[in-house]
Amino acid sequence: MFLISLIFAGILTTAGQEASVQQISVEVFQVLDLPVTITETALVKTKDGYLLKCSLTNNSEFPLIGLRYSLVVADSMNTANIVVVRDESLKLAESQTKAITFKTPIKVKLKTGERLVLMLDEVGSVDYTWRVIKAKEALGAYINGDYSVVPRVVRMSNQVDTRPGAS
């Protein structure tokens, strides 16, 4: 019986190791005036680089169709180096929460003592675009520990995207 228990434990341990995926956690600077909350954020390793995996909640009454984010590496001295600023499309219904993995690979190499910080810069629906004013400055202040800088968001009509079915 003891031998069977050891074999079973070994199978469970091996299965758990195969299922483990290399992930790097990502700190999020939440912009409270944007209509999206982003949580459970991580970079997942693939053969082509890392993919951004997160959970998004649409806090608006409009379906969302895309967003822009900045991802930076902050070292132990709080110096920020931009890794990527990326636009991603998505479909997120009003008041919906969804786990999403964006499919565009990100190349990043972290050194000891460095951390990744992500901030949403812009969110779009067919009707409106929400944009963070001076996003780079706000993110820099956050990384330097100055939490008194609150990002300002403007909402404007979306003049680019059209409603589905509109001619």
N, C-alpha and C positions, 0 to 999 in steps of 0.2 A: 504494500500500500504506500509506503514511504517513497519507493522508487517511482511509482505512478504519479505521486504528487510532485516530485522533482521534475519529471518529464513535462507535466502539465504547466508547471511554473516556468520552465524554460521556453515552452511554446508561447506563452503569454508575453514573456519578456522579449522574445525575438519579434513577435508581431507588433509590439509597441514600438520597438526600435525602427522597424521598417516604416511604420506610419508616421514617425516624427518628421517634421518638415522644418528646415532651417528658416527661422523668422527673426527679424530685427524689429523690436518695438519702436514705435514712433510717437514722440510727444506731440500733442496737438495744442495749438494756440487757438482756442475757440473765439470766434467773432460773434458775439451774442446778438448783434443786430442783423446778421444774415439769416435767411429762412431755413438754414440747414444746420443740424448738429451732427458732428462726425465723432465717432467713438470706435473702440476696438481696432485701432489703427496699427498696421504692421507692414513691413516689407517681407514678402515671401520669396525665397530663392528658387530660381528656375535655371535651366541651362543657358538662357539668353540674358540673364540679369535678375533683377528683383521686380516683383509686381506689387503694386499698392493694393492692400486688402483692408477694408474698413466696413463699418456700419454707418449708414446715413439715414437721418430722419428728416423728412420734409415737414417743417413747422408752418407751412403756408397753405393757403387755399388754392394754390396754382400748381399744376403738374410741372415738375422741373425737367429740363432737357439737357442741362450741362453745367459744368463748373470749371473753374481755374484754381489751381493750387500752387503754392510755392513750397518746396522741400529744401531745407538747408541742413548743413552739418555745423554743429556748434562745438568748438573745442573746449577744453577745461578753462581757458581764459575768456570764454564767452565770445570768441570771434566767430562770426558766421560766414560760411562759404556756401553760396547757392549751388545746389546740386541740379535742380530742375525747376522750371516753371512750366506747367503743363495744362492744356485744355483737355477735358474729357467729356464725352457725351454720356448721357444716362437717361433713363426713364424712371422717374420717381413720382408717383401719384401724390395728390395732396394728402397730408397727414400720414404718409406711408413711411415705414422703417424697412430698410433692406440691406442685407449684407452684399457687398460688391467687391469684386476683384477686377481692377482695371488691367487691360491686356497689353498695355504699352510698357516694355521693359525699361527699368531704370538701372543705370550703372553707378555703383557706389562702393567705396572701400572705406571702412571706418577704422580709425586707429584707437588705441586704448585711451579712454577718457573723453571720447567724442560721443555726441548724441545727435539724433535726427529730430528735427522740429518741423511740423507741417502747419500751414495756415491756408485757409480758403481765401482767395482774393476776389473771386467773382462767382455768382450763381445766376443761372438764367432759366427763365420759363419762356413760353411763347409770347406772353404778354409783357413781362418785365425782366430787367437785368438789375441785380443788386451788386454794386461794386464797392470795394473797400478803398477809401481815399488814403493815399500815402501808405499803402500796405507794407512796402519795404521798410519804412521808418518804424512803423508799429511793431513789425516782427523783430527788427533789430533791438528796439527798446525792451521787448519781452525777453529776448535771449540774454540781454544784459541785466535782467532782474528788475527793470523799471516797469512795474505793473500799473503805474498811474496813467500810462498812455493807453487810452481806450480807442480802438479803431473806429473811425466814423464810416458809416455806410450810406451810400445814396442809392435810391431806387429810381430807375428811369424806364420809360417805355422802350420795349424791344423793337427797334426799327429794322432789324435784320431778318429774324426768323418769322415765318408766317404760320398761321394756324393750319393744321391739317385740313385738307379739303378746300381751303381758300384759293381763289384763282388770282 
